[in-house]
Amino acid sequence: MNWLARSVALALLAMMTVGVLDGWRAREGFARSAPAAAIPGPEIVFAKRTSSGAAIYVAGAAGGNPRRLTTVRRMTWRCGCRSGDFDDHPLWSPDGKRIAFTRGAGVYVMNADGSGAHRIASNRKAEDYNPAWSPDGELAFARSRPGEWGFVEQILTASRDGNHARSVTPASHRGYRSPVWSPDGRRLAYLAAMIRKDIGGATGLFVASKAGGEARLVASAASIASPTWSPDGARIAFTAQPTRYDAADLQIVEIRSGRVRQMTRILNFGTNVFSPQWSPDGERILFTQAKQSELFPEDGPTVLTVSPDGRDMFRVATNAYGLGWSPDGRQILFLDNYVDDGQPFSLSLIRADGNARRALVVLDRAFDGLTQAPPSWRKPTAHPST
């Protein structure tokens, strides 16, 4: 056989071998690698702590070593600063080209590769926090600054270039926080302190038009946290303590009617519901039930989902803390603790049906391996900046 015939035979043999291996991988549940030119798959951005400081990282949903986007910054604290001097609270922009995050007393925006970080709507006398992207790429955030009688807060929005800020609320001592955009980008929900005759100090959940005008009070309780809009913009889920002596339960308010429905009834002392999030299709709500004083007790927290009518509650995972849905709604991102085999904590994924639980990023430390902010997903259809 001459060299040309031998080369052709070897090439055919290689092609046949690859075909056989691909068929075996498919039968055994292995996926073929995507071509280099393919649109990137879902990515998760998160802030991670180490013994030397904190920085922002990106990890692919398929696993692998995370990429560090920002320099590790020492975790020093300044009086009145909610986020410290380290990088925290990262959020993908809707188009996947930018990431908003907090650094020290400011809200910053950088490119998807970590370059070009700059502070938006800079005010040296103010502290900015709680950034939230609108569907069209605007940023809302809360601001606190010293006043004559304590700190003065307000909710603002910044233009796409980040150079101009507009007030959504008047500046006051009402403790404005947690702005969240409606799915159509026309309204903002936020929390603020208020007084109720029956319980005294309380938290109000307000909805305001982006265009301005008077805000509407849609719900109130002794304490409210984690408001999140339904995908159709008709409802908001949140956690609430009716009085200071009650557990924090999952509740839903219908914006148009103002009707509030309580979805859970926690009777165990010291146990509360945390961090509700709607699934992308609006058919389920993810939340965590845990003891407030201990994140991972022996009877550790439980990740659950429930239908919006409250009739179908499902336990997804135990000894875990739910962090959010994948963009397609098929998987749930959570903080995992391997108690049985003594492995370190990890950022993990699990199918919404409770199967195929796997570690995505193994953390260096216990819960301090992540900061308080939940990770954020970039959708697979978004293209990174060039």
C-alpha positions as CSV (number, residue, x, y, z in Angstrom):
1,M,0.0,0.0,0.0
2,N,1.5,3.4,-1.0
3,W,1.7,6.3,1.4
4,L,-1.4,8.0,-0.1
5,A,-3.6,5.0,0.2
6,R,-2.3,4.4,3.7
7,S,-3.1,8.1,4.7
8,V,-6.6,7.8,3.3
9,A,-7.2,4.5,5.2
10,L,-5.9,6.0,8.5
11,A,-8.2,9.0,8.0
12,L,-11.2,6.8,7.5
13,L,-10.3,4.7,10.5
14,A,-10.1,7.8,12.6
15,M,-13.5,9.1,11.4
16,M,-15.1,5.7,12.2
17,T,-13.5,5.6,15.6
18,V,-14.8,9.1,16.4
19,G,-18.3,8.1,15.3
20,V,-18.3,5.0,17.5
21,L,-17.0,7.0,20.5
22,D,-19.7,9.7,19.9
23,G,-22.4,7.1,19.8
24,W,-21.1,5.5,23.1
25,R,-20.9,8.9,24.7
26,A,-24.5,9.7,23.7
27,R,-25.7,6.4,25.1
28,E,-23.8,6.9,28.3
29,G,-25.1,10.5,28.8
30,F,-22.0,12.3,27.7
31,A,-22.4,15.5,25.6
32,R,-20.2,16.4,22.7
33,S,-18.1,19.6,23.2
34,A,-19.6,22.7,21.5
35,P,-17.6,24.1,18.6
36,A,-15.4,27.0,19.4
37,A,-17.6,29.5,17.4
38,A,-20.8,28.6,19.2
39,I,-22.8,31.1,21.3
40,P,-21.5,30.8,24.9
41,G,-23.7,28.8,27.3
42,P,-25.2,30.1,30.5
43,E,-22.6,31.7,32.8
44,I,-22.9,32.6,36.4
45,V,-21.2,35.7,38.0
46,F,-20.7,35.7,41.7
47,A,-18.6,37.3,44.5
48,K,-16.3,35.0,46.4
49,R,-14.5,35.6,49.6
50,T,-11.1,34.3,50.5
51,S,-8.8,34.7,53.6
52,S,-7.2,37.7,51.8
53,G,-10.2,39.5,50.5
54,A,-13.1,39.3,48.0
55,A,-13.4,39.5,44.2
56,I,-15.9,38.8,41.4
57,Y,-15.7,35.5,39.4
58,V,-17.5,33.9,36.4
59,A,-18.2,30.2,36.1
60,G,-19.8,28.3,33.2
61,A,-22.8,26.2,33.9
62,A,-20.9,23.2,32.5
63,G,-18.4,23.4,35.3
64,G,-14.6,24.0,35.3
65,N,-12.4,26.5,37.0
66,P,-14.1,30.0,37.5
67,R,-12.5,33.0,36.0
68,R,-11.6,35.9,38.2
69,L,-12.8,39.3,36.8
70,T,-11.7,41.7,39.5
71,T,-8.6,42.1,41.7
72,V,-9.0,40.6,45.2
73,R,-9.8,43.6,47.4
74,R,-9.2,43.5,51.2
75,M,-12.3,43.2,53.2
76,T,-12.0,46.3,55.3
77,W,-15.0,48.1,56.7
78,R,-15.9,51.7,57.0
79,C,-18.4,53.2,59.3
80,G,-21.9,53.2,57.7
81,C,-20.8,51.2,54.6
82,R,-23.1,48.3,53.9
83,S,-20.9,46.5,51.5
84,G,-17.4,47.2,52.9
85,D,-14.5,48.0,50.5
86,F,-14.6,44.7,48.6
87,D,-16.4,43.8,45.3
88,D,-19.9,42.4,45.8
89,H,-23.4,42.0,44.4
90,P,-22.6,41.4,40.7
91,L,-25.4,41.4,38.2
92,W,-25.3,40.6,34.5
93,S,-26.9,43.3,32.3
94,P,-29.9,42.0,30.2
95,D,-27.7,41.9,27.0
96,G,-24.9,40.0,28.8
97,K,-22.3,42.6,27.8
98,R,-21.8,44.3,31.2
99,I,-21.8,43.5,34.9
100,A,-23.0,45.9,37.6
101,F,-21.5,45.4,41.1
102,T,-20.8,47.3,44.3
103,R,-17.3,48.4,45.4
104,G,-16.9,50.2,48.7
105,A,-19.5,53.0,48.7
106,G,-20.3,53.0,45.0
107,V,-22.1,51.1,42.3
108,Y,-19.8,50.2,39.4
109,V,-20.2,48.8,35.9
110,M,-17.6,46.8,33.9
111,N,-17.4,44.9,30.7
112,A,-18.1,41.1,30.6
113,D,-14.4,40.4,30.7
114,G,-13.8,42.5,33.7
115,S,-12.3,45.5,31.9
116,G,-13.5,49.1,32.0
117,A,-14.8,49.2,35.6
118,H,-16.2,52.7,36.5
119,R,-18.5,54.1,39.1
120,I,-21.9,55.3,37.9
121,A,-23.6,58.6,39.1
122,S,-20.6,59.2,41.4
123,N,-21.2,61.2,44.6
124,R,-18.4,61.3,47.1
125,K,-20.6,62.1,50.0
126,A,-23.1,59.3,49.3
127,E,-23.1,55.5,49.5
128,D,-24.8,53.6,46.7
129,Y,-26.1,50.0,46.9
130,N,-28.7,47.5,45.8
131,P,-28.2,47.9,42.0
132,A,-30.9,46.5,39.7
133,W,-30.9,46.4,35.8
134,S,-34.0,47.3,33.9
135,P,-34.9,45.2,30.8
136,D,-33.6,47.9,28.5
137,G,-30.3,48.4,30.4
138,E,-31.0,51.2,32.9
139,L,-29.8,50.9,36.4
140,A,-31.8,51.6,39.6
141,F,-30.0,51.8,43.0
142,A,-30.5,53.0,46.5
143,R,-28.4,55.9,47.9
144,S,-27.7,57.0,51.4
145,R,-26.0,60.2,52.5
146,P,-25.4,62.0,55.8
147,G,-28.1,64.5,56.7
148,E,-28.6,67.0,59.5
149,W,-30.6,64.4,61.5
150,G,-29.0,61.1,60.5
151,F,-28.8,59.4,57.1
152,V,-31.1,60.4,54.2
153,E,-32.0,57.7,51.6
154,Q,-33.6,57.7,48.2
155,I,-34.1,55.5,45.1
156,L,-32.5,56.7,41.8
157,T,-32.1,55.5,38.3
158,A,-29.0,56.1,36.1
159,S,-28.9,56.6,32.4
160,R,-27.3,53.9,30.2
161,D,-24.0,55.8,30.2
162,G,-24.1,56.0,34.0
163,N,-23.4,59.7,34.1
164,H,-26.8,61.0,35.0
165,A,-29.1,60.0,37.9
166,R,-32.8,60.8,38.3
167,S,-34.7,60.5,41.6
168,V,-37.6,58.0,41.8
169,T,-38.3,58.8,45.4
170,P,-37.8,62.0,47.5
171,A,-34.8,62.1,49.8
172,S,-36.0,61.2,53.3
173,H,-35.2,59.2,56.4
174,R,-37.5,56.3,55.3
175,G,-34.7,53.8,54.7
176,Y,-35.4,53.1,51.0
177,R,-33.9,49.9,49.7
178,S,-34.3,46.9,47.4
179,P,-35.4,48.4,44.1
180,V,-36.6,45.8,41.6
181,W,-37.9,46.5,38.0
182,S,-41.1,45.2,36.6
183,P,-40.6,42.9,33.6
184,D,-41.7,45.6,31.2
185,G,-39.3,48.2,32.7
186,R,-42.1,50.7,33.4
187,R,-42.4,50.4,37.2
188,L,-40.1,50.0,40.2
189,A,-41.0,48.2,43.4
190,Y,-39.0,49.0,46.5
191,L,-39.1,48.9,50.3
192,A,-39.3,51.8,52.8
193,A,-40.0,52.3,56.5
194,M,-43.4,53.4,57.6
195,I,-45.7,53.6,60.6
196,R,-48.8,51.5,61.1
197,K,-51.2,52.3,63.9
198,D,-51.7,48.6,64.9
199,I,-48.0,47.5,65.1
200,G,-46.0,50.8,65.1
201,G,-42.8,50.6,63.0
202,A,-43.3,48.6,59.8
203,T,-42.0,48.0,56.3
204,G,-44.0,49.0,53.2
205,L,-43.8,47.5,49.7
206,F,-44.3,50.3,47.2
207,V,-44.7,50.5,43.4
208,A,-43.8,53.6,41.5
209,S,-43.9,54.5,37.8
210,K,-40.5,55.0,36.2
211,A,-42.0,58.2,34.7
212,G,-42.7,59.7,38.1
213,G,-45.8,60.4,40.2
214,E,-46.9,59.2,43.6
215,A,-45.9,55.7,44.7
216,R,-48.6,53.2,45.7
217,L,-48.4,51.1,48.9
218,V,-49.3,47.5,47.9
219,A,-48.4,45.6,51.1
220,S,-47.0,46.3,54.6
221,A,-45.9,44.2,57.6
222,A,-43.6,44.5,60.6
223,S,-40.8,43.4,58.2
224,I,-40.7,42.7,54.5
225,A,-37.7,41.5,52.4
226,S,-36.8,40.2,49.0
227,P,-39.5,41.5,46.7
228,T,-39.6,39.8,43.2
229,W,-41.9,40.4,40.3
230,S,-43.8,37.6,38.5
231,P,-42.8,37.3,34.8
232,D,-46.2,38.7,33.7
233,G,-45.8,41.8,36.0
234,A,-49.1,41.2,37.7
235,R,-47.8,40.0,41.2
236,I,-44.9,40.4,43.6
237,A,-43.7,37.7,45.9
238,F,-41.9,38.6,49.1
239,T,-41.2,37.4,52.6
240,A,-43.0,39.1,55.5
241,Q,-43.4,39.0,59.3
242,P,-46.9,40.3,60.1
243,T,-45.6,41.2,63.6
244,R,-42.2,41.1,65.3
245,Y,-43.2,37.9,67.0
246,D,-44.1,36.0,63.8
247,A,-42.0,33.9,61.5
248,A,-41.2,35.3,58.0
249,D,-43.5,33.6,55.5
250,L,-43.8,33.7,51.8
251,Q,-46.5,36.0,50.5
252,I,-47.8,37.2,47.1
253,V,-49.6,40.5,46.4
254,E,-51.7,41.1,43.3
255,I,-50.8,44.6,42.1
256,R,-54.1,45.6,40.6
257,S,-56.4,44.4,43.4
258,G,-54.0,44.7,46.4
259,R,-55.0,41.2,47.5
260,V,-52.3,39.5,49.6
261,R,-52.1,35.7,49.9
262,Q,-49.9,33.9,52.4
263,M,-48.2,30.9,50.8
264,T,-46.5,29.3,53.8
265,R,-47.3,29.1,57.5
266,I,-44.1,28.5,59.5
267,L,-44.8,27.4,63.1
268,N,-41.3,26.4,64.2
269,F,-39.7,28.9,66.4
270,G,-36.7,30.7,64.8
271,T,-37.5,29.3,61.3
272,N,-38.2,31.6,58.4
273,V,-38.6,31.7,54.6
274,F,-35.8,33.4,52.6
275,S,-35.2,34.7,49.0
276,P,-38.2,33.9,46.9
277,Q,-37.7,33.8,43.1
278,W,-40.2,33.2,40.3
279,S,-39.4,30.6,37.7
280,P,-39.0,32.1,34.1
281,D,-42.4,30.7,33.1
282,G,-44.1,32.0,36.3
283,E,-45.3,28.5,37.2
284,R,-43.2,28.0,40.3
285,I,-41.7,30.1,43.1
286,L,-38.3,29.0,44.6
287,F,-37.6,29.7,48.3
288,T,-35.5,28.4,51.2
289,Q,-36.8,27.5,54.6
290,A,-34.2,27.8,57.4
291,K,-33.4,28.8,60.9
292,Q,-32.5,32.5,60.9
293,S,-29.7,32.1,63.4
294,E,-27.9,29.2,61.7
295,L,-27.6,28.8,58.0
296,F,-26.5,25.2,58.1
297,P,-27.8,23.5,61.3
298,E,-28.0,19.7,61.6
299,D,-31.5,19.8,60.4
300,G,-30.3,22.2,57.7
301,P,-32.2,24.5,55.4
302,T,-34.5,23.1,52.8
303,V,-35.0,24.4,49.2
304,L,-38.6,24.2,48.0
305,T,-40.7,25.3,45.1
306,V,-44.4,26.1,45.2
307,S,-47.1,26.9,42.6
308,P,-48.5,30.4,42.8
309,D,-51.8,29.1,44.1
310,G,-50.0,27.4,47.0
311,R,-51.5,24.0,46.3
312,D,-48.4,22.2,45.1
313,M,-45.3,22.5,47.3
314,F,-42.2,20.4,46.3
315,R,-39.0,19.8,48.3
316,V,-36.1,20.1,45.8
317,A,-33.1,19.7,48.1
318,T,-32.1,19.5,51.8
319,N,-29.2,21.0,53.6
320,A,-28.9,23.7,50.9
321,Y,-29.8,27.3,50.3
322,G,-31.6,28.2,47.0
323,L,-30.0,31.0,45.0
324,G,-32.0,31.1,41.7
325,W,-33.3,29.5,38.5
326,S,-31.4,28.8,35.4
327,P,-32.5,30.9,32.4
328,D,-34.5,28.0,30.9
329,G,-36.1,27.2,34.3
330,R,-34.9,23.6,34.2
331,Q,-32.2,23.9,36.9
332,I,-31.8,25.5,40.3
333,L,-28.6,27.1,41.5
334,F,-28.0,26.6,45.2
335,L,-25.4,26.7,48.0
336,D,-24.6,23.1,49.0
337,N,-23.1,21.6,52.1
338,Y,-21.8,18.0,52.0
339,V,-22.3,17.0,55.6
340,D,-22.1,13.3,55.0
341,D,-18.6,13.2,53.4
342,G,-17.2,16.3,55.0
343,Q,-16.4,18.1,51.7
344,P,-16.4,21.9,51.6
345,F,-19.3,24.0,50.6
346,S,-20.0,24.4,46.9
347,L,-22.0,26.4,44.4
348,S,-24.1,23.6,42.9
349,L,-26.9,22.9,40.4
350,I,-29.8,20.6,40.6
351,R,-32.7,19.8,38.2
352,A,-36.0,21.4,39.2
353,D,-37.4,17.9,39.8
354,G,-34.7,17.3,42.5
355,N,-32.5,15.0,40.5
356,A,-28.9,15.3,39.1
357,R,-27.4,17.3,42.0
358,R,-23.8,18.3,41.1
359,A,-21.2,20.7,42.4
360,L,-20.3,23.5,40.0
361,V,-17.7,25.5,42.0
362,V,-16.2,24.1,45.2
363,L,-15.6,27.0,47.6
364,D,-12.4,27.5,49.6
365,R,-14.2,28.1,52.9
366,A,-17.5,27.5,54.6
367,F,-20.4,29.9,53.9
368,D,-17.9,32.8,53.9
369,G,-16.8,31.4,50.6
370,L,-19.7,33.5,49.1
371,T,-20.7,37.0,49.9
372,Q,-24.3,37.8,50.8
373,A,-25.4,38.5,47.3
374,P,-26.8,35.7,45.2
375,P,-25.1,34.8,41.9
376,S,-26.5,36.2,38.6
377,W,-27.0,34.3,35.3
378,R,-26.1,35.4,31.8
379,K,-28.5,33.9,29.3
380,P,-26.9,31.7,26.6
381,T,-28.2,34.0,23.7
382,A,-26.3,37.0,25.0
383,H,-23.0,37.7,23.3
384,P,-20.0,39.0,25.4
385,S,-18.6,42.4,24.6
386,T,-15.7,42.5,22.2
